[in-house]
Amino acid sequence: MKIKISRQSIYLIVLSSILLIFVLLFSFLVLIPEGKKYREQRVELQKESKELRKYQNFHDETLEVYKQLQADNRHVIEALATPFNVERFEKLHKEHFRSLIIAEKEKIADEDPFCVYEVNTTSHINSPQSFYDFLDAINKSEWIIGINFPINFVRDGDLIKSSFTMRVYAAEKKPPREDLNMSELEGEE
């Protein structure tokens, strides 16, 4: 018995076989290796995403602490940025003394990151309470001032003559790059 297969059927079977072989070769040579690479890269991306989230959370927490510290210490930051003015100092604190004389300020050291000035003062006060009121006023002033010991008190008739040195701390002027806002940094993310 003779099986009759038409020519079209033979072409169709051959073409189907070639396509099947092509699909199998394409699957084993291209798709499966690329799928393995994809899974490896997906796992690596998940690890990096997790690490990025960890660093982003750290950044956000640090930024929040920075802004809170900046808000809490605004007075100190502004005091460091304010240059020392002898006339203004005398005008603000003259009420605590009968007379207040401030010697010329001399820059004594560059202590990173501050410029430190030493100011010698001589004053006549009515009582030690005036001096203590003066110290309280200095703590609330617009400058960061440290009173150095010894503080000499000498009785001069009905007045007390005091002599002491003060150190005035001022931040050095930074280049404009340092004045960059944190909002500009956040915009880069």
C-alpha positions as CSV (number, residue, x, y, z in Angstrom):
1,M,0.0,0.0,0.0
2,K,1.2,3.3,-1.0
3,I,0.9,6.3,1.1
4,K,0.1,9.3,-0.9
5,I,1.5,12.5,0.6
6,S,1.1,15.6,-1.4
7,R,3.9,17.9,-2.1
8,Q,2.3,20.7,-0.1
9,S,2.1,18.5,3.0
10,I,5.8,17.6,2.6
11,Y,6.7,21.3,2.4
12,L,4.5,22.0,5.3
13,I,6.1,19.2,7.4
14,V,9.7,20.3,6.5
15,L,8.9,24.0,7.2
16,S,7.3,23.1,10.5
17,S,10.3,21.0,11.5
18,I,12.7,23.8,10.6
19,L,10.6,26.3,12.6
20,L,10.4,23.8,15.5
21,I,14.2,23.4,15.5
22,F,14.7,27.2,15.2
23,V,12.4,27.8,18.2
24,L,14.2,25.1,20.3
25,L,17.6,26.5,19.4
26,F,16.4,30.1,20.1
27,S,15.0,29.0,23.5
28,F,18.1,27.1,24.6
29,L,20.7,29.4,23.2
30,V,19.1,32.8,23.8
31,L,16.1,32.9,26.1
32,I,17.1,30.6,28.9
33,P,20.6,32.2,29.4
34,E,19.1,35.7,29.2
35,G,16.4,34.6,31.7
36,K,19.1,33.5,34.2
37,K,20.9,36.8,33.8
38,Y,17.6,38.6,34.3
39,R,16.9,36.8,37.5
40,E,20.4,37.5,38.8
41,Q,20.1,41.2,37.9
42,R,16.7,41.3,39.5
43,V,18.1,39.9,42.8
44,E,21.0,42.3,42.6
45,L,18.6,45.2,42.0
46,Q,16.5,44.2,45.0
47,K,19.6,44.2,47.2
48,E,20.7,47.6,45.9
49,S,17.1,49.0,46.3
50,K,17.1,47.8,49.9
51,E,20.5,49.4,50.6
52,L,19.3,52.6,48.9
53,R,16.2,52.7,51.1
54,K,18.4,52.2,54.1
55,Y,20.7,55.1,53.1
56,Q,17.7,57.2,52.2
57,N,16.2,56.6,55.6
58,F,19.5,57.5,57.2
59,H,19.7,60.7,55.1
60,D,16.2,61.7,56.0
61,E,16.8,61.1,59.7
62,T,20.1,63.0,59.7
63,L,18.5,65.8,57.8
64,E,15.7,66.0,60.3
65,V,18.2,66.1,63.2
66,Y,20.2,68.7,61.4
67,K,17.1,70.9,60.8
68,Q,16.0,70.5,64.4
69,L,19.5,71.4,65.7
70,Q,19.6,74.3,63.4
71,A,16.2,75.5,64.6
72,D,17.2,75.0,68.3
73,N,20.5,76.8,67.9
74,R,19.5,79.6,65.6
75,H,20.6,82.2,68.2
76,V,24.1,80.7,68.4
77,I,24.4,80.5,64.6
78,E,23.4,84.1,64.2
79,A,25.7,85.1,67.1
80,L,28.7,83.5,65.4
81,A,27.8,85.3,62.1
82,T,27.6,88.7,63.8
83,P,30.9,90.6,63.7
84,F,31.9,92.2,67.0
85,N,31.3,96.0,67.2
86,V,32.9,97.8,70.1
87,E,30.6,100.8,69.9
88,R,27.5,98.7,69.9
89,F,28.8,96.6,72.8
90,E,29.5,99.7,74.8
91,K,26.0,101.1,74.0
92,L,24.2,97.9,75.0
93,H,26.1,97.3,78.2
94,K,26.8,100.8,79.4
95,E,23.7,100.7,81.7
96,H,25.4,98.1,84.0
97,F,28.4,100.4,84.7
98,R,29.1,104.0,85.5
99,S,31.9,103.9,82.9
100,L,33.0,101.2,80.5
101,I,36.2,101.4,78.6
102,I,37.1,98.7,76.1
103,A,40.7,98.4,74.8
104,E,41.4,97.8,71.1
105,K,40.7,94.3,70.1
106,E,43.6,92.1,69.0
107,K,43.3,89.0,67.0
108,I,45.1,86.4,69.1
109,A,44.6,83.2,67.3
110,D,42.9,81.4,64.4
111,E,41.3,78.5,66.1
112,D,39.5,76.4,63.4
113,P,36.8,77.3,62.5
114,F,36.6,80.5,64.6
115,C,38.3,83.8,64.7
116,V,39.0,84.6,68.4
117,Y,39.5,88.2,69.6
118,E,40.6,89.3,73.0
119,V,39.0,92.4,74.4
120,N,40.4,94.0,77.6
121,T,37.9,96.0,79.6
122,T,38.0,98.3,82.6
123,S,34.8,99.4,84.3
124,H,33.6,101.2,87.4
125,I,30.5,99.6,89.0
126,N,28.4,100.4,92.0
127,S,28.2,96.8,93.3
128,P,29.1,93.3,92.3
129,Q,25.4,92.8,91.5
130,S,25.8,95.1,88.5
131,F,28.6,93.0,87.3
132,Y,26.5,89.8,87.6
133,D,23.7,91.5,85.7
134,F,26.3,92.4,83.1
135,L,27.3,88.7,82.8
136,D,23.6,87.7,82.4
137,A,23.2,90.3,79.7
138,I,26.3,89.0,77.9
139,N,24.8,85.5,77.8
140,K,21.8,87.0,76.0
141,S,23.7,89.3,73.7
142,E,24.2,88.9,69.9
143,W,27.8,87.7,70.2
144,I,29.5,84.7,71.7
145,I,31.7,86.0,74.5
146,G,33.7,84.2,77.0
147,I,34.9,86.1,80.2
148,N,38.4,85.0,81.1
149,F,39.7,84.8,84.6
150,P,41.1,86.4,86.7
151,I,38.5,89.2,87.2
152,N,40.1,91.9,89.3
153,F,37.9,94.0,91.6
154,V,39.5,97.0,93.3
155,R,37.7,99.3,95.7
156,D,38.0,102.9,94.6
157,G,36.1,105.1,97.1
158,D,32.4,104.3,96.9
159,L,32.8,102.5,93.5
160,I,34.4,99.1,92.5
161,K,36.8,99.1,89.7
162,S,36.8,95.9,87.7
163,S,39.2,94.7,85.1
164,F,38.9,91.5,83.0
165,T,39.4,90.1,79.5
166,M,36.8,88.8,77.2
167,R,37.2,86.5,74.2
168,V,34.7,87.2,71.4
169,Y,34.2,84.2,69.1
170,A,33.1,84.8,65.5
171,A,32.8,82.4,62.6
172,E,35.1,82.9,59.7
173,K,33.4,84.0,56.5
174,K,32.8,80.9,54.3
175,P,32.8,80.8,50.5
176,P,29.3,81.1,48.9
177,R,29.3,77.3,48.3
178,E,28.8,76.7,52.1
179,D,25.6,78.7,52.0
180,L,23.9,76.1,49.9
181,N,20.3,75.3,51.0
182,M,19.4,71.8,52.0
183,S,16.3,72.1,49.7
184,E,18.7,72.4,46.7
185,L,20.4,69.3,47.8
186,E,17.1,67.5,48.2
187,G,16.1,68.5,44.7
188,E,19.1,66.5,43.2
189,E,17.6,63.2,44.5
